[in-house]
Amino acid sequence: MKKAKRQEGKKVFSTLLALLAAGGIVLAGCGGGGGGGSVSNSSNSGGGSNNTVSKSTYTGAASKGDLAIFTFDGKNLTYEISGPVFGNKSGTLTLEKVAPNSPVYKNPEGDVYTFFAGKLGVAEVDFDNNQVAYVVGLKDVKAPNMQELAGKDLVYFEALNDGTTSIKELKLGNGTWELYDLNGNEISNGTFEIKNNYLVAKEDNKTIANVIIEPGSRVAFVVDYADGSGFGIGLERKKLTSEDVVGTYLNHYYNDENDIECVGKLTIQEENGKITYNYDETWCSDGQPEDDKGVILLNQLCDGTPFDGIACGKSDITGDESEIFIDAQDGYYITKDGYAIGAKVE
C-alpha cells in the first residue's frame, strides 16, 4: 500500500490525509463551530468508476485553528474559513481530475489538491497571500442524537503540533466522555453538549474540543482540539470482518519532497482465510508507476497487539507496515503512517 522509495517527505496534502505532523505542516484545533451538507456521487458515495460529483458541502476543521466549510460541484470548490488564525476567508477554485476515474482533483496549476471519498472530503486551500489551510470534513453532517451517541466506542488517529502521532480511544456516555490510550489507561474525562451539528467536549467546564460526528455503518468523526494543539480523525470501534474490508479502491498519495502525484487501484481479497491486497498504480506524474502487494491483518496493531476495529497492512515487497482504519460500506480508508487514502469502487 506504500513503497519504500517514496516514504520520506510526505508533507503538505499527504500530511493532512495521513495525519502526520512533518516539517511544520500540521493539523491544528478548531476555534469555530459547525456547519452541514454533503458531497455525493451519482453512482455511489465512494468515488467509484463513474464518479460524477453532484454539488454538496463538507463541514470540518482547517489547519492552525479555524472552522472550514467547503462546497464542490465537480468543477468548482467554494470555501469559507473563519476563526482566530486566518480570520474570515472565502473564495472559489476551479478544479480538474488528476487522472480518469480518480477521486483526486487539482487546480490547473497543479499545486492545490482535493479528495472526495465516501463520507470524507479533504481540501487544500492556498490564499492569495500564500497562506495555506488544510481542511478535512464530513458530508451530510446533521445534529447528533444524544441517546444514539451513548455507549459509542470510537478510535482515532491523532496528530499534534509537536510532531507526534498516536491512536486514542474515545468512549461516549450520556453526555459524558472518557479518553484512553491503547493500553486501556484513562487519559482524561469530561462532559459534552450538542451545539448546532457538532459536539462540544468540556473538561472542568472548559471547552477542549469540537467533534464533528456522522452516523453510518461505523460512526465517522473529526476531533478538533480547541487550543490548537492537534487534530484527529477516526471511526467507531467495531470488530472487523473480511466483508468489511474486501473490495476495490482507488488509491491516492502525494510525495511533496519529490513533487510526485500518483493514483492507483487497490484490490483487497480473501484467499483461503488470508486477506491480501494488490496495488496497481495506473498513473504517476513522474512517469514511473509502481505496484505493490501484501497482507492485511484484521483487529490488531502492527506490533501484534489485538485491537478490534483496526487493521495492519504489511507490504510483501518493501516490508513497510501501517495501521489502517477501513470501512468498505461507507467507502473509504485512511492509514496512520506513510500517506495513503482510498475511495471504494462499487
N, C-alpha and C positions, 0 to 999 in steps of 0.2 A: 504494500500500500504506500510505500515511500522508498526512496532509493538513496544509497549512501552518498553518491557524489553531489546530491542536492540537499544535504542535511543542514549545512551551515547558512547563516544569513537569512533565514526565512522570517523577514520582518514585514512591516507595512501591512498590506492586506492579509498576508498569511498570519501575521502575529495576532490579528484580531480573531481570525477564524479558528486558529489552533489554541487560542488563549495562552500564548507565550508572551512573556514580558521580555523583550530583547531590544537592545540598542536604544533604550529610552522611548520607544514607541509602544505604549501600553494602553490597556483599557482602564478607565477610572470610573469612580462612582458618579451617580447622577444627582444633581441638585434639584431636579424638577419633578413633575408628576406625569400622569398617564396620557393616554390617547386611545385610538382604536382604528379598526379597519382590517383589510385583508389584501393579500396578493394571491391570486389563484391561477390555475392552469386550465385551459379549455378542455383538455383531455384527461388530466389528473393533477393532483396538487403536488406531485413530487417532481415536476420538471421533466417529464418523460419525453419520448421521441417526437411527439407532436406538441412541443411545449410553447404554444401560443399563450401569451400572458395577457389577462384582462386587467383593466385598471383597478388598483386596490392599494391599501395603505398598511404600513407596518408601524408599530409602536415599540420604542426601545430606548436604549441608553447610548449616548455619544461619549467618546473618549474624553478624559480630563474633566468630567463633571457636569454634563448637561443632558437635558432631555432632548430626544430627537423623534420626529415623526416624518416618514418619507413615503411618497406615493410613486408607483411605477405603472405605466400603461403599456409596456412592451417596447417603448421607444424613448420616452421622456421620464426622467427621475426628478421629482419635485420634493424639496426638503424644507423642513422648518426645525431649527435648533434654537433652544433657549436655555439660559442658565447663567451661572456666575463666571464661567470661563470664556465662552465665545460671545456672550450676550445674545441678542436676537439676530439670527441669520436665516435667510431664506433664499431660494433660487431654484433654477431648473437646469438640468444637464441632459443633453442628447446622448443616448447610448446605443450600442450595437453589439451583437453576439461576437464572442471571440472566435467561435467556430460553429459550424452547423450542429443543431441539436444540443448545444451547450447551455447549461443553466447560468453561465457566467457572461456578463455584459461589460463593455468598457466604452469610454468616450472615444471619439475619432483620433485623439492624440495618443491614446493608449496608456494613459497614466492614472486613470480612475477606474476602479473595478467594483462590480456589484455581483451578488449571487442570490438566487431565489430557489429554495428547495423546500417543498412541503410547508411546514409552519414557519420556517426560518428565512429571514431576509437579512443580508449584510450589505452595507454600502460604505464606500469611501468618498468623502466629500472634501474637495480642495477649494477653499475660499479664494477670492481674488487677491488677498494679501498673503497667500501661501500658507495660511493656517489650514491644517488637515484634521478633520474629525472622522473617526471610525465608528460606525453605528451598527449595532445588532438589534434586530427587532423581531417580534412575533406577529403573525397575522390573526385576524378575527378576534382581537382582544376585547373581551367583554367583562363586565363587572363580575368578579368571582362570587361564589356562594359559600358563606361561612360554614354551613353544615357539610357541604361537599368536600371542603378542604380538611376538616377534622379527621385526623388519623392518617393523612398522607405522609408517605416516607419518600423524600426526594434526595437526589445525589447530584452534585455538580462539580465542574472544573472551576477553580478559582485562579485568577491571575492578579498579582499585586504589583504595585508600582515599584517595589524594591527588587523586582525581577524574579520573584519566587512563584511557583505554581503548585497547586495541591488539589486533592479531591476532598470534598466535605459532604457530610450527610446532614440534611435538614429535616426535622420531624415537626409536623404541624399538629396542634391540638385545637380545641375550640377557642380560638382567639389567642393561642399561645404558640411559641416555637422553641425548639431546642436544637442547638448546633453541636455536631460531634465530629471527631476525626475518624479515620478508618479503623482505628483500634478500639472504637467504642467509647472513647473518653469524651465527656461533655466539655465543650469549649465555652459556651455561653448560652443564655436563655433569655426570654422576654415575652412580650406580647405583640400582637399585630392587630391592625384595623384595616377595613376596606375603605379606600378613598378613590372615587371615580372608578377606574377599571384596573386598579392595581392594589397591592398590599403595602402598607407602611409598617415596617418592623421597628419595634422600640425595645431599648434596654434601659432600665431605670428611668423610664419616661422620656428618654432621648431618642429621636429618630436616628437609626443607624443604617437603614437600607430601604430601598423601594424594590418590590418584587413584582415583575410583570409575569403573569401566570396564565396558562391556557390549557384547558382540558383536551384530552384525546385518548388514544389507546394507552399512552403514557403522558402524564401531565408534563408539558414543556414550560420552562420558566427561565427568566433572566434575573439575576441578583445584582443590584446596582447599589454599591456602598455610598452612602450619603456624604461621607467625609472625603471622598475622592481617593481612597486608598487602594481600590481594586474593583474587580468585576467578576461575574461568574455566569455560566450558562449550563443547564442540565436538564434531566428528565426524571420522571417519577421512578423510584426504585422498585422494579419488579423482576422476578426471575426470568431470564431469557431462555427461549427455546429456539430450535433451529428454524421454526416457522417465523420467528420474529426477525431473523436476520437474512435468510436466504432471499436472493433476488439479484437484479442487475441495477447498478447505479452509475450515473455519470459523475465522474470524479474531477476535481479541480484543485490545483495548487499553483502558488506563485513564489518564485525564488527572487527576492529583492537583491541579493548580493550579485547574482549573475543576470538579473533582469530577464528571467525566463518564465514564461507563462505556458502552462500545459493543461491539456484536457484529455481524459481517458475514460474507459469503460471498465468498471469493476464488477465482476461476476462472483457472487458468493453461492456456493452449493454445498450440499451434504452428500458425502460418499462413504457408505459403509459405517455410518455413525461418526464420521470425521467431517468437520466443517472446514472447507478450504476456499481460497479465493484465487482468482486470476485477474491480473490487471493488464489491460491492453491500452497503451497510450495511442490515441488517434490523432493528436495534433500537439505540436510543441513549437514555440516561437523560435527556438534555436535550430529547428530542423532535425533534431536528434531525439525522436521519441524512444522511450524505453518501456520495457514490460517488467512485470513482477509477479510473483506467486507466493503463496504461503498458507498458513493455517490461522483459524480464529478459534480461540478457546473461550467458551461462554462462562459467565458467572465467576470470574476470577480476575485478580490483578495480574500484571505481568510478572510479579515475583512469586506467583503461585498461590497467593492468599485467596481463599474463597470469598467472593463478594457478589451477591446477587445483583443483577442489573447492569453490570459492567462486563465487557469482553476484552480480551487481549489479542491483538493482531501481531503475528510474527512472520517476517519475511524469510522464505527459504533461500533467497538469493543473497541478501545483504546481512541477514541476521538482525536487522532492526526490529524493534517491537514498540507497541504503544497501546495504552488503554483506549477503549472506544465506547462512546455512547451511540447506540444504534436503535432505530425504530423504523422497521420496514413498512409498517402500516401507515405511519404518518409521513414517511417518505424521505428521511434524511439520516445522515450520521455525521459525527464530528469525532476527531481524535485529540488526545491531550498533547502528545509530543510529535514533532515533525508534521507540519501542516497537511491536513487532508480534510476535505469535506465533500459529501456526495449527495446527489438527488436521485431518488428511486425512479426507475423506468418501468412503467406498467406494461 
